[in-house]
Amino acid sequence: MIDALPEKGVPADQILSELRGLRSADLPTHGGRLFAYVYDPAVAGLDELARQAYALSASVNGLDPTAFPSLLAMENALVGAAARLLGGDDATVGSVTSGGTESLILAVKAARDAHPSIRDPRLVVPSTAHAAFAKAAHYLRVGLDVVPVKDLRADPSLISAAIGPDTVLVAASAPSYAHGVVDPIPAIAAVAAAHGVRFHVDACFGGWILPYLRRLGADLPPFDLSVPGVTSISVDLHKYAYAPKGVSILLHASEELRRPQYFAYADWPGYTMINPVISSTRSGGPIAAALATLRSLGDAGYLELAAATREAVGILADAVTAVDGVRLYAPPETSVVCLASAGVDLFVLADELAARGWHTQPQMAYRELPPTIHLTVTASVRDTAASFASDLSDAVAAAEARGPVQVPDLPPLSPEMITPDFIAGLAAGLGLGGGDFSRMAEVNTLLNAAPPALREALLTGFLSLLQRPAQGA
């Protein structure tokens, strides 16, 4: 246990040693063996460059760009680069946010606030849209209309039927996070334009790699601001632009469209608050690190990284196809390999892969969709993909030998019944009390059986259990 506020200060070398000790328990962020959460280009020296750039601007505050014009210049440069890559023109404007969720919240806010006369504004999304849209709707008190998909892609006719007089925004994905497929953006954009409704393309996950994949010959539809009817688009630089965490871009096709995104307040005795994004104070560190990363890699570097990623996707997809017991669930058309069961227990398989050093992301069943395993593929995976292929076969065999997970039936539960004491007992019964999360098949099987509202309550309770100081701290 570390005391964050000791009676006397601790020497720097001891602090750094303690931090390194804490980090030793984390999943590997480099080396091409973690298929979620982090994005590794395997480019020598890039991390150190980003760290140095971060340190140069860490103390700069984005609250007031007139006080720190360096940050204003960097943000404008990043927005300009994103606009050029994503079909923008001279009218395109944008903002730098802390991540994809903030970008999506702001896109929804701008659409909502552009129609102050609509008392109950609504947002239309396909069921494969990122959960951050639900978070935006919840925070902003916007109604959420979730439309079924066909073959994992948004259906323009169903989207059109869902649009009503109170709809302020339609959104779709390029690509969807869960399956890595691109929605039919031109058709949906035409539908939204015909209804006179804004249309946002969520390209947070893969928007920085899609243009390069298309240049490499991938058969992907147009998806960006060059498509008539697309009014805004978002892309995370801390994903396939390989910048450090904390940088996303939200682009609008015009200043008029962006204006409702701002928050301004002068009716108090302090400074007039004017914010383009949710945060007021913002460190310049992530923005400087992102700019350094983009300038270091350049357009040619990103094309090479996209080629490496594409090659890795092909190797992984071929491996899944070649192994009995699993199958490809979605076409591997972007940077995701999504596999489903052809007989094996997927949650046991995820544990067996983890035991061999491969960290994947199990996804629960949803409506008619079965459980899947999601692999976010980055450029670093090209060098490890062949060894994953051989380990996958071994892991499937081991999972088949273990057999499906059997969990005891829980009594009928409702979200209101999930108390802290219940969560503590459940966590202890599942072997999670000691903080060992290497074997999660039983937990995932239990969660997969729970309806969404109950699953939310269970995971909320468990996260709350984790996020508390140790007794006596």
N, C-alpha and C positions, 0 to 999 in steps of 0.2 A: 504494500500500500504506500502510495506517494502522498506526502503532505504538500499540497499546493501552496500553503502559506506557513512556512516554518517560522519559528521564533527569530532565527537569524538566517541571513542569506546563505545559500549553498554555492560552492565554487562552480565555475562554468563547466569544467571538465567532468565533474560529477553529474551535473544536470544532463549534459549530452550523453554520458554513459547510461544514465537512467532511461533517457528517451530511446536510445538504441536498444536497450533491453525490452522496452515496451514494444517497439517495432518488430522485434524478432518473433512475436506471436502472430503477426499479420500474414495474410496471404501474399504471395509474391507478386509485386507490381510490375516486374520485368521478367523477361525470359520466355514469353509466349506460352505460359501454362495456365493463365487465368483468363477465362472467357466471359468476363463481366466486370463492370465497375471501373476498369482502368484501360488506357489505350497506350500501347507501347510501340513506337516505330522502330526500335532497335537501331537508333542512329547515335553513334558515338559522339559524346561531347554535348549533345543537345540538352540534357538535363542540367548540366553545369551552367551552360549559357542561360537557360531559363532562370536558374536560381540567382545568378548574378544580376540579371535584369530585374527580377522580382525585388531583390534587396535594394537596388538603386531607387525604386519608386514605392517601396513599401509604406513609407511615412507620408506619401502624398495623398491628399484627401479629395475625392471626386465630388464633394459637395458643392464646391464653387470653382468652376473652370476658369474664371477670371483670375483667381488667386494662383492656380496651378495650370498655366497654359500648356505645359508639357503633356499633361494627361488629356487635355482636349485634343491636342494634335494626334496623340496615339489612338484615341477612340475614333476620331474621324478617319484615320488611316485604316483601321480595322474594318470599319463600316464600309469604306470605299472598296477594300479588297473583297469583302463578302458580296457587295453589290455587283462588282464586275463578274465574279464567279457565278452568281445566281440570277443572271438575266436582268439586272437592274439597268437603269438609264440615268440621264442627268437629273431627273426628278426624284430619284430614289433617295430616301433618307432612312436613318436607322439609329439604334441605340445599343450600347454594350450593357449586358445584364450579367448576373452572377451564374446563370445556368438556364437550361431549357425550361424548367418549371417557371421561373420568373418570366422568361420570354413569352410563354403561353399565357400566363396570367395577365400580362400587359396587353397581349393581343386581344384577349377577351375584354379587358377593361376599356381599351380604345373603342371597340365595337359597341360595347354597352353605352359608354358615355357619349357616343356620337348620336344616340337616339334618346335624349332625356324624356321625350314624351311617351315612350313605351314603358308602361308601369311594371310589366313582368317580362323582361327581355329573356330570350331563349337562345341556346347554343345547340346546333345540330352537328353530331359527330358519328362516324361509324363505330361499331363495337370494338374495333381493333385500334382505335385512337388511344394515345397515351393517357394513363391515369391522371396526369397533370391537368388535363382538361376538366376532369371531375373536381379536382382540387380548386381550379380556378372558378368553376361554377359555384362550388360551396363557399369559397371566400367572398365572392362578389355577389352572391345571391342572384345568380342567373340560372334559369331553368335549363336542364340538360336533357336533350332528346337523343337517345342512343339508338342508332339504326343498324339492323342486322347487315352482315356482309355476305357476299357470295364468293366462294373459292378464296376466302381470306382477304378479299379486296372490297373496298367500299363500292356500293352499287349506285350509280348516278340516279336511276329512276326512283329508288327508295329514298335517297337523299332529297330529291325534288318533292316527293310526296310528304316528307316530314317538315318541309319549310312552311311556316305560317306567317301571319301578319306580325307576330312578336319576335320572329327570328332576327337576330342582329348579326349572327356570324355562323358560317359553315366552316368546318375544318376537315382536313384529311391528311394522310401521312405519306412521306417520301423519304425513306420507307417506314413501314410500321416497325416498332421495336420488337414485338414478340416474334414475328415471323420473317421480317426483313423483306417484305414485298412492297412494291410501290402502288399506291392507289391510282386509278385513272384520272389524273389531275386535270387534263384538258376538258374532259366531259363534265366533271364536277364543277369546274370553273365556269363553264357555259351555263350550267343549271343555276348556279348562284347568281351570275350576272343577269340571267333572264328574270330572276326574282328580285333583282336590285339589292342583293345582300352581299356583304363582305365575305371573302373567302381566304382563309389562312391555311398555308401549307406548313405542316410541322415537319421540317427537315432537320430538327435538332439532332437526331441520332446519326443519320448518314448523309446529311446534305453536303458535307465537305468532300465526300468521296464520290458521290454520284456523278458529278460532272467529269471526273477523271475516268470513272468506269465507262461512261459513254464514249469518251475519247479513245478508250482502249477497245471499243467495239461491243460493249454490252448492249443488249437490246432492251433499253429502258425508255419509257415515254418521257416527253417534256414534262417538267414539274415545277419550274421556277417562275420568277417574275416576268419572263418573256411570254408566258402563257396568258392570253387575254382573260381577264376575270380574276386572276390571282391578285389580291390586294395587299397581302403581307406574307412573309416567310421567315422562319427562324432556323438558325443553325448554331450548333455548339462548337466552339473552337477547342474545347477540352476533350472532344471526342476525336474525330478523324483529321482535325487540324493538328492534333497531338500537342496542344498547349496544356500547361498545368491547369488544374481544376479551378473553376470559378469564372469562366468567360463564355458567354453566348452572345449571339447577335440577333436582334429583331429588326427586320427591314420592312418598311412600308413603301408602297409604290409612289406615294406623294406626301408632301408635308401636311396637306389637308387631312389625309388619313391618319397621320401620326398624332396630330394635335391633341385629340382627346386622351391620349396615353399619359400626358403630363398631369402632375398634381401640383397645384399652386395654392398657397394660403397666406394672406397678409393680415387677417383680422386678429392679430395678437400683438403684444408690445415688442416682440423680438424681431429677428430678421425675417424677411419674406421668404417662406419656404417654396422653392421651385424644384421639383424632382422629375426627371424624365423616366426614372425607374422606381422600384419599390424602396430601395435603400436610400438614405440621405448620405450619411458618411460612407465612403467606399475607399478602400485602399487601392492605390495605383499599382500595387505589386502584381496582381494577376494580369492586368492589362499590359503592363510592360513586358511581362514574361511571354504573353501571347504574341505581341508584336515581334519580339526577338525570335520566337519560334517560326513565325511565318516568313520573316525575312531570311532566316538561316536556311530553311528548306526550299523556299521559292517554288514557283509553279512546276518546274522540272522535277524537283524533289518530291512533290506530292504525286506527280504522275508515276514516278518510280515506286512510291509506297503503295499506291493503288494497285499497280501491277503485282507487287508482292502479295498484297492482300487477296487479290483475285486468284492468284496461283494457289495460295493456302486454302481458300474456300473450295477450289476444285479438288485438292487432295483430300480434304476432310469429307466432302460430299461423296467422293468415290469410296472412301473408307466406310462410311455409313451404308452405302449401297451394297458393299461387298460382304457385310457381316449379317448373318442370320440373327434374328431377334430384335433388330431395330430397322427403322426405315426413315427416309427423308419425309418430313411432313410438309414442307413448303419448298418451292423452287429456290435453289441457292443463287438468286439473281443479283444480290448486292453483297453485303459483307456479313451475312448471318447464315449459319447452318443450324437448322431447326430439325430435330429428330424426334420421332415418336416410337412407341413400342410396336414390335411385331412379335410379341410373346414374352419379352423380358419385363420385369418390374423396373420402370424407369427410375424410381426413387432409390431403389437398391443399386441400380447402375450408377447413379450420380455418386453414391458413397464409394463404390468400387473404383470409379475414375479418380475420385479425390484421394483414395488410398495409394494410387499410382502417381499422384502429383498433378492431376488435371482437375481444375476447379471450374465447374459448369454452373449453369443457372436453371434449376428445375422450375417449370411453369405448371400451375394447377389447371385442372380441367375447367372449361368455361362453356356453359350452355352445351351446345352440341360438339364443342371442340375437346379433344382428349388431352391428357397431360402431355407435356413435351419437355425436351431439354433444349435450352437456348445456348448457342455458342456465338458470342460476339468475336469476330475474327479480325485481328489487327496485323500489321505488316510483320511484326515479330514472330507470328505463328508460322510464317513460311519455313523457318529453320527448324521448327519442332513438329510440323504437321505429319511428317512421315512416322515419327515415333508415336504420335497419338494414334495413328492408324493401327499399329500393332498392339498398342495397349488397349484400344477399344475392343478388339476381339477377345483379349484376355479378361477384360472387365465384364463383358457380356457373359462369358462362360462362368465367371465367378458369381455373377448376379443370378444366373440360372441355377447354379448349384445351391445358393442360399435360399432361393425361392421367394415368393412374394412376402411382403411384410404383413404380419397379423397384429392388429392393434385391438385392444378390448373396446367393446361398444361403450360409448359414453351415454349417460342418461340424457333424456331430452333436455336440451339447453337453449336458452335465448341469450342474446347479447347482454341483457340486463343482469343475467346470472353470473357473468364473468367477473368475479371479485378478485382483489389482490390475493386473498388467501387461496382461492381456487387456482389461480395461476401459479402461485408458489408450489402448491401441492402437485399440480400437473407437471410443472417443470422438473421437480424432483423425481417424479415417477418415470419421466422420460429420460432421465439421466443428464439433464441440462444444468443441474445445480452447480456443478463445478466449472462451468464455462467451456466445456469441451463440445464443440459443434462439428466435429469431424464425421459423426454418424448421425445423419438427419433423416434417414428413410422413414422411421416411425413417425417423426414429427410431420414430415411432408405428407405422408399417407393420411394422418389425422386431419391435417389442414385441407387436403384435397377432398375429403369426405364432408367437410363442413360447408354449409351454404355461405355465400359471400359475406353477409352481414355478421355471421358468427365467426367466420375466419378473421374479419377485420377486428372484432372484439378480442379474439384470442391473441392475435399478433400485437395489438395495441397494449394489452395487458402484459405480454411478455417483454416488449420493449420497455415499458414502464418499470418492470421488475429489474431490468438490466441497468437502466439509467437512474441510479441512485447511489449516493456515496456509501461506502462500507461503514458499518456500525463502528462508532468511535473515531471516525475521520473528522 
